[in-house]
Every structure is written in C-alpha cells, then in structure tokens.
C-alpha cells in the first residue's frame, strides 16, 4: 500500500497492490485514515500490509485489520535516514572546507558569553521543534492536529510547516547577506575565478543579494590582501558534495588524494564520524536481518547531538514493530514502485483531463 499524487502538493490517492501477483487490487482518491480504514475493512482476509512510515496508514491497518502484520518499507526507511544525513551535512558543513585550517592545533576558540550560549540553546530548541512539525506534517497530520499534539498556537504551527532552512534567533546581531557565502567567495577568489563566475556559484547556493554587493566586498578584500595572495589557494580544499557521496559509497571508490582529504576531515569532525557510523550500522541491521540491534542503535542515536538523527529515531520508535518486521521479513513495497511509475505514465497520457475513476480503471486493467 502506498500513496500517489493526483495533483502534486494538493491531492493524493492510495493504491493497493497484491504482493504475490503484483497486480493492482484497487485505488481510492484519498490517503485519509478514515477512508483507508473503510476500504481495508472490505478485505478481512489480508494477513500482511507493507507500507511507508505514514502514521495515518498505520492507524488505518491497526483499526481495520488488528491481526495483520504491518511491515514498514525498507526503501523508505533508508531513504528517510539518508535524506536526514544529507540535510545535516548541508546545514552544518560549508560547501568548501579548508583542511589546513580544520586540522590546525593552535587555533583559538572564542569563548561564548552566557547570553550567547542561552540564545543558541533557544535557537536550537526552536529549530528542533520546526523539524518535528515538518515531520508530523509529512506523515499526514493536519496543521490543527499538530497544534493540538505539540500544544502550540495554530498560527505558529502553520508558519513552521511553511518555513524553509534554519530559523535564527531574533536577538542575533544583524549579519551581512554575504556572510554565509564568504568561505566560498574567498576560496574561488584565491582560485582566480572571475567575479561573474563567483556570483553565479553563490546564487546557485541561495544568495539573494546584488552583484554590486559582491563586487564591493571583493574590491575591499583584494585591496587588503594584495595581488600576490591571489595566485593560488594555500589550503587543501574538500568539497561538501564529496562528503555526501561518501555516505553512499565505500572510500575505496574515490581517488587516492580524495581519500586522504576525507580521512583527514573525519579526524576533525566527531559528529560527522557519528553520522557515518549511524548510517552504516542502520544499513547493516537490514543486511544481516538482526532486529535485536535496533534498540541499541536507537539508544546511541538519541544520545548524539545530531538533530536529524534524533528526529529520525523518534519516528522509528513510533512505528518500531513495523520496522522490526521490515528487518526480519522479506516483505517490502518493491512490487508497488513499478505500479507507481506506470500510474505516472498513464497520468501524463491523460493530461489530467479524465476523472479519477477512469484513471483507476486504466491502472487496474493495464
């Protein structure tokens, strides 16, 4: 059982596929818990339901088929973990890392004041709440339900659902719009890139400011630096994208010089080490089908200070029996993925002009 978009971002339906025959049993124009429950009640002989981590689907199966075995889809589980890992890397690691600075032993660390520490704690708590709100919304909760569950104002819940990126504390000192991109700008400047090419790069990374602002910053920077410092970049540079690739690939698949950079960076970032360890161990649990390791994995992840991992762990705990069934059994949503792709093709051919019932008949009969 899986959902699909009849109108992406607005309207969704649910498709049910027979695991043994890979044939579509039925489609309904909703993923609402009540309507899915009503459909399932018409098939009391169902013994196993493979689904994603949707809270709505879990409730529907539990209510309509209390004796059925629920299995959380392995693909969705691993994908959600990898999405969270990539988000953590993008949130905390700059696009280009100067390894010479990262491994320096004589760097001085600015001591934070109590007010700065408190402000950061408040900011982190707020962003963790935003992550929870977004997670619940993606799982099928309405804004009203989120407001009730988390005991926050409806308008706050609605704002958090729509918010993109990190929310900064209102008391934080005002920063230049160029600040998040100065690392990239200075690195490319040392590589003797033109201002136009630097502008294109930072725009692709989210910069919303003007070309004139960038030009003025570089003019001032280069005047103080002197032309002799623009010839080459003195530091080894590791690109963030390589760390994301490292999550998916064994280090032996990289060039030797890139392997050295990754290994050097791993020594300097304990959180990134923990992230990689958590991802690899989670995949190993499925590979060797040992659900007894899951509880220990959850304990370790919850003790980490990686927000994306702790959010993922909370989702696993809410659906832990279905996750354990995914580890122990062979059931998955693999058979339904081909159906979803076929459904998308039929939708394109129909150009959205036909009714849901006609779409349903076309998918079932094809």
Secondary structure, DSSP 8 states (H G I E B T S, - for coil): -EEEEEETTTEEEEEEE-TTT--EEEEES---HHHHHHHHTT-TT--EEEE-S-HHHHHHHHHH-TTSEEEE-HHHHHHHHHHHHHHHHHHHS-SEEEHHHHT-SS-------HHHHHHHHHHHHHHHHHHHHHHHHHTT--HHHHHHHHT--HHHHHHHHH--S----TTS----TTGGGHHHHHHHHHTT--HHHHHHHHHHTT--S-HHHHHHHHHHHHHHH-GGGGS---S-EEEHHHHHHHHHS-GGGS-HHHHHHHHHHHTT-HHHHHHHHHHHHHHHHHHHT-GGGHHHHHHHHHHSS-HHHHHHHHHHHHTHHHHHHHHHS---SHHHHHHHHHHHHHHHHHTT-S-HHHHHHHHHH-
